[in-house]
Amino acid sequence: MKKYLSTIHQRSTAHKKRFALAVSGSITLIIFGLWSLIVFGDNSPKVVQTSDNSVVISNQTDNSNAVPTISPFDGIKDGVANVFSAIKNQVEQLTHTAGSINIQNKYNEARDQALSN
């Protein structure tokens, strides 16, 4: 490996780019693997909020008075769901409002005003 690294500057540009991609991909994969083990590992201590609003770090999964914490992905999912429900409510309100307007009466009023001048 030491000899390969000392002679890599003599190789083609395409080979250097492939090597750089492989090294950066490997490092990224290692970092992602460590992050996922830390965040999603089952043996890690859990931070839970009890019913009296105190925060407890516990290795026990059966905590009867603990309120489950929300993961970042659940928060994102809930946020996206809230955005879509808000958009749906606005569209329904707009449809209801547009349906209640009598377009023919508005047209007749505008026509009468335009013709009377």
C-alpha positions in Angstrom: 0.0 0.0 0.0 2.9 2.3 0.8 4.4 1.8 -2.7 1.0 2.3 -4.3 0.5 5.6 -2.5 4.0 6.8 -3.4 3.4 6.0 -7.2 -0.3 7.2 -7.4 0.8 10.6 -8.8 2.2 8.8 -11.9 -1.2 7.2 -12.7 -3.8 8.5 -15.1 -6.3 11.2 -14.0 -9.2 8.8 -14.3 -7.5 6.3 -12.0 -6.8 9.0 -9.4 -10.5 10.1 -9.5 -11.7 6.5 -9.0 -9.3 6.1 -6.1 -10.5 9.4 -4.5 -14.1 8.3 -5.0 -13.4 4.9 -3.4 -11.6 6.5 -0.4 -14.2 9.2 0.2 -17.0 6.7 -0.2 -15.4 4.3 2.3 -14.9 7.1 4.9 -18.5 8.2 4.4 -19.8 4.7 4.8 -17.8 4.3 8.1 -19.1 7.5 9.5 -22.7 6.7 8.5 -22.3 3.2 10.1 -21.0 4.6 13.3 -23.7 7.3 13.4 -26.5 4.7 12.8 -25.1 2.4 15.5 -25.1 5.3 18.0 -28.5 6.6 17.1 -30.4 3.4 16.5 -28.5 0.9 18.6 -30.7 -1.1 21.0 -28.1 -1.3 23.8 -27.6 2.4 24.1 -29.1 4.3 27.1 -32.4 5.8 26.4 -33.4 9.4 27.4 -37.0 9.3 28.5 -39.3 12.0 29.9 -41.3 10.8 32.9 -44.8 11.9 33.7 -43.6 14.5 36.2 -41.6 16.2 33.3 -38.2 15.0 34.6 -35.7 13.6 32.2 -34.2 10.2 33.0 -31.4 8.2 31.3 -32.3 4.6 31.5 -31.2 1.2 30.0 -34.6 -0.3 30.8 -37.1 -0.5 28.1 -40.0 -1.2 30.4 -40.5 2.1 32.2 -44.1 2.4 33.2 -44.2 6.1 33.9 -42.1 7.2 30.9 -43.3 9.1 28.0 -41.7 7.8 24.7 -39.4 10.3 23.0 -39.9 11.1 19.3 -37.1 10.2 16.9 -35.9 12.9 14.4 -37.5 10.9 11.6 -40.9 10.8 13.4 -40.7 14.5 13.8 -40.0 15.0 10.1 -42.8 12.6 9.2 -45.2 14.4 11.5 -44.2 17.8 10.1 -44.7 16.7 6.5 -48.1 15.3 7.4 -49.1 18.5 9.1 -48.1 20.5 6.0 -50.1 18.3 3.7 -53.2 18.5 6.1 -52.9 22.3 6.2 -52.7 22.5 2.4 -55.7 20.2 2.2 -57.7 22.3 4.6 -56.9 25.5 2.7 -58.0 23.9 -0.6 -61.2 22.7 1.0 -61.9 26.2 2.4 -61.1 27.8 -1.0 -63.4 25.3 -2.7 -66.2 26.0 -0.2 -65.7 29.8 -0.6 -65.6 29.7 -4.4 -68.8 27.5 -4.4 -70.7 30.0 -2.3 -70.1 33.0 -4.6 -72.9 33.5 -7.1 -71.0 34.3 -10.2 -74.0 35.2 -12.3 -75.1 37.9 -9.8 -71.6 39.4 -9.8 -71.5 39.4 -13.6 -74.9 41.1 -13.8 -73.8 43.8 -11.3 -70.6 44.5 -13.2 -72.5 44.6 -16.6 -75.2 47.0 -15.2 -72.5 49.3 -13.8 -70.6 49.3 -17.1 -73.7 49.9 -19.3 -75.1 52.7 -17.1 -72.0 54.8 -17.6 
